[in-house]
Amino acid sequence: MSPPALLLLLGLLYVLVFGGLSLMRREGSPTRLVIEGAVCSALVAGLAALTGWALNPALFLVLLYLLTMRGRLLVDLGNLLARRGHHAQAEAVYRLALRLWPDEASRLIVHLNQGVLEVHRGRLDQAIALFQQVLAGAREGYLGVKHEAACHYNLAVAYQRKGLDAQATLEFNTVLDTWPATEYARYATIALERRKGKNTSTGLPGN
């Protein structure tokens, strides 16, 4: 098989695999990934056909991954900075991710992590607004179930810190309904048990 044909085949397989994963995660149609993957594959294969120089197949796949997953890779970097306490740098990375024309699922994931950062900063109103925006996108089918569960959990935490107990309890329970097997369901169960124990100790009816 000629190098240009091999690169085109690899690009097609990449789009099929990662597009299929996107559909399995309930992240909507992977149109952006298909377009970007197809255009990049055509350009690289065309360059190989015209010049006789072909990019190493492994490097080509890395290039495709960096291009199509740029938003999520930047989210991972922002999360790393946030965990180390570099909140301003993390926010700058999240903003960069939003400026790089991410797909809808990646955009919602960025907003989710921006909301988590706002919770850590104590900006609860801003965090709640971001989480509600993310959940609106989830209802339209643009967010995977794991991230949806994470959003409900972090929204519950934000409500709890604001003293909005009824809303917090509702969101903790929604985590369990969304995906009982996720780690966020375990955290939500612990939070609900603590709330139930607190209500019992003060003579209040449990939720």
MOMOJO-V433923 format. One record per residue. RES is the residue in one small letter. PHI is phi as a letter, one per 30 degrees, with the letter a starting at -180 (NA if undefined). NEAR is the number of other ideal C-beta (glycine too) atoms within 8 Angstrom. Layout:
res = <RES & RES>
phi = <PHI & PHI>
near = <NEAR & NEAR>
This chain:
res = <m & s & p & p & a & l & l & l & l & l & g & l & l & y & v & l & v & f & g & g & l & s & l & m & r & r & e & g & s & p & t & r & l & v & i & e & g & a & v & c & s & a & l & v & a & g & l & a & a & l & t & g & w & a & l & n & p & a & l & f & l & v & l & l & y & l & l & t & m & r & g & r & l & l & v & d & l & g & n & l & l & a & r & r & g & h & h & a & q & a & e & a & v & y & r & l & a & l & r & l & w & p & d & e & a & s & r & l & i & v & h & l & n & q & g & v & l & e & v & h & r & g & r & l & d & q & a & i & a & l & f & q & q & v & l & a & g & a & r & e & g & y & l & g & v & k & h & e & a & a & c & h & y & n & l & a & v & a & y & q & r & k & g & l & d & a & q & a & t & l & e & f & n & t & v & l & d & t & w & p & a & t & e & y & a & r & y & a & t & i & a & l & e & r & r & k & g & k & n & t & s & t & g & l & p & g & n>
phi = <NA & d & e & d & d & d & d & d & d & d & d & d & d & d & d & d & d & d & d & d & d & d & d & d & d & i & c & i & d & d & d & d & d & d & d & d & d & d & d & d & d & d & d & d & d & d & d & d & d & d & c & i & c & c & d & e & e & d & d & d & d & d & d & e & d & d & d & d & c & e & d & d & d & d & d & d & d & d & d & d & d & d & d & c & i & c & d & d & d & d & d & d & d & d & d & d & e & d & d & c & h & d & d & d & d & d & d & d & d & d & d & e & d & d & d & d & d & d & d & d & d & i & c & d & d & d & d & d & d & d & d & d & d & d & d & d & d & d & d & c & i & c & b & d & d & d & d & d & d & d & d & d & d & d & d & d & d & d & d & d & d & d & i & c & d & d & d & d & d & d & d & d & d & d & e & d & d & d & a & d & d & d & d & d & d & d & d & d & d & d & d & d & d & d & d & d & d & d & d & d & d & c & i & c & d & d & d>
near = <4 & 5 & 7 & 11 & 9 & 11 & 16 & 11 & 9 & 12 & 17 & 9 & 8 & 13 & 14 & 8 & 8 & 12 & 11 & 8 & 8 & 12 & 10 & 6 & 10 & 9 & 12 & 10 & 4 & 13 & 7 & 9 & 13 & 10 & 8 & 10 & 15 & 10 & 8 & 12 & 16 & 10 & 8 & 13 & 13 & 9 & 9 & 14 & 7 & 6 & 6 & 5 & 6 & 9 & 10 & 6 & 9 & 6 & 8 & 13 & 10 & 8 & 11 & 13 & 9 & 9 & 10 & 11 & 8 & 11 & 14 & 9 & 9 & 14 & 15 & 8 & 9 & 15 & 10 & 8 & 12 & 14 & 6 & 6 & 5 & 8 & 11 & 6 & 8 & 13 & 11 & 8 & 13 & 15 & 8 & 9 & 15 & 9 & 6 & 9 & 3 & 11 & 10 & 11 & 13 & 12 & 12 & 15 & 13 & 15 & 11 & 15 & 13 & 11 & 18 & 11 & 14 & 12 & 14 & 8 & 7 & 5 & 8 & 11 & 6 & 9 & 14 & 13 & 8 & 13 & 14 & 9 & 10 & 15 & 12 & 8 & 12 & 13 & 6 & 7 & 8 & 10 & 14 & 9 & 10 & 9 & 13 & 13 & 14 & 11 & 15 & 16 & 14 & 14 & 14 & 18 & 11 & 14 & 13 & 11 & 8 & 8 & 5 & 8 & 9 & 6 & 9 & 14 & 12 & 9 & 13 & 15 & 10 & 10 & 17 & 10 & 6 & 11 & 11 & 6 & 4 & 13 & 5 & 12 & 14 & 8 & 10 & 15 & 9 & 8 & 13 & 12 & 8 & 8 & 13 & 10 & 8 & 8 & 11 & 9 & 6 & 6 & 4 & 6 & 4 & 6 & 7>
